[in-house]
Amino acid sequence: MKLFWCEKTRAVRAVWMFEELGLNYERVRIDIRDPEAPRDPEFAKASPMGKVPAIADGEVRISESAAICLYLADRYSPGQLAPTVDDPQRGEFLYWMFFTPSIMEPAMGEKFSGAESNKFSHGWGDFDTMIKALEDGIAGKTWLMGDQFTAADVMVGMSAAFLRQFGALPPDSSLNGYIDRCEARPGMKTAEATDEA
Ligand SMILES: N[C@@H](CCC(=O)N[C@@H](CS)C(=O)NCC(=O)O)C(=O)O
């Protein structure tokens, strides 16, 4: 399996996911900051938008970190890193899988760019409502799905860690404990060390 990756990008989520799964994979560097740099020809098939992360697994070629994490969890760790489709927890799990690309990232983009928010008409609500929903979602739990760490924690946990690194999280936010738990996982440590190497 190939992971198309570049350091200091959202591809760090996919590295964390691979580490949680304990799967063997080949990390193929795509220099996204130099469009002239040679690229593995498979990358274009896996990522029509030219973005990392993307994967090639047999005949499967996909991009979008949430799609990759969901695919890998269902394919290689059903019932562990993802509730199975017949599990009543599956619905809530999917909600949190989509929370990062649909709500968290647009709300963060709006906040960091200083764009005007419009909680009613913007699909992601606004930044403060997003933080509150996340704080409520993790309240009293170790992980988003309770005691079981899942792919949703890879997606949400990494974005929450970004938020803290960028100083956008209030110091008294209850998310701090959750982020600490995410950062203590060996898989996340390896993913971040890979970025630095
Ligand atoms: N929604 C995508 C975002 C991926 C993304 O924006 N990747 C950036 C790096 S963080 C990228 O590859 N940019 C290069 C480009 O757009 O040319 C995901 O979650 O995977």
The ligand as an SDF file (V2000), in Angstrom:
LIG
                    3D

 20 19  0  0  0  0  0  0  0  0999 V2000
   -9.7000   17.9890    2.6600 N   0  0  0  0  0  0  0  0  0  0  0  0
   -8.3990   17.4650    2.3920 C   0  0  0  0  0  0  0  0  0  0  0  0
   -7.3900   18.5730    2.4690 C   0  0  0  0  0  0  0  0  0  0  0  0
   -6.0290   18.1430    1.9780 C   0  0  0  0  0  0  0  0  0  0  0  0
   -5.1370   19.3610    1.7650 C   0  0  0  0  0  0  0  0  0  0  0  0
   -5.5900   20.5240    1.7210 O   0  0  0  0  0  0  0  0  0  0  0  0
   -3.8550   19.0980    1.5830 N   0  0  0  0  0  0  0  0  0  0  0  0
   -2.9380   20.1800    1.3150 C   0  0  0  0  0  0  0  0  0  0  0  0
   -1.7930   20.1450    2.3180 C   0  0  0  0  0  0  0  0  0  0  0  0
   -2.3610   20.3200    3.9790 S   0  0  0  0  0  0  0  0  0  0  0  0
   -2.3410   20.0100   -0.0740 C   0  0  0  0  0  0  0  0  0  0  0  0
   -2.0660   18.8990   -0.4890 O   0  0  0  0  0  0  0  0  0  0  0  0
   -2.1350   21.1100   -0.8020 N   0  0  0  0  0  0  0  0  0  0  0  0
   -1.4840   21.0890   -2.0720 C   0  0  0  0  0  0  0  0  0  0  0  0
   -2.3150   21.6450   -3.1950 C   0  0  0  0  0  0  0  0  0  0  0  0
   -3.4960   21.9070   -2.9980 O   0  0  0  0  0  0  0  0  0  0  0  0
   -1.7540   21.7790   -4.2750 O   0  0  0  0  0  0  0  0  0  0  0  0
   -8.0620   16.3490    3.3880 C   0  0  0  0  0  0  0  0  0  0  0  0
   -8.5480   16.4030    4.5280 O   0  0  0  0  0  0  0  0  0  0  0  0
   -7.3290   15.4220    3.0300 O   0  0  0  0  0  0  0  0  0  0  0  0
  1  2  1  0
  2  3  1  0
  2 18  1  0
  3  4  1  0
  4  5  1  0
  5  6  2  0
  5  7  1  0
  7  8  1  0
  8  9  1  0
  8 11  1  0
  9 10  1  0
 11 12  2  0
 11 13  1  0
 13 14  1  0
 14 15  1  0
 15 16  2  0
 15 17  1  0
 18 19  2  0
 18 20  1  0
M  END
$$$$
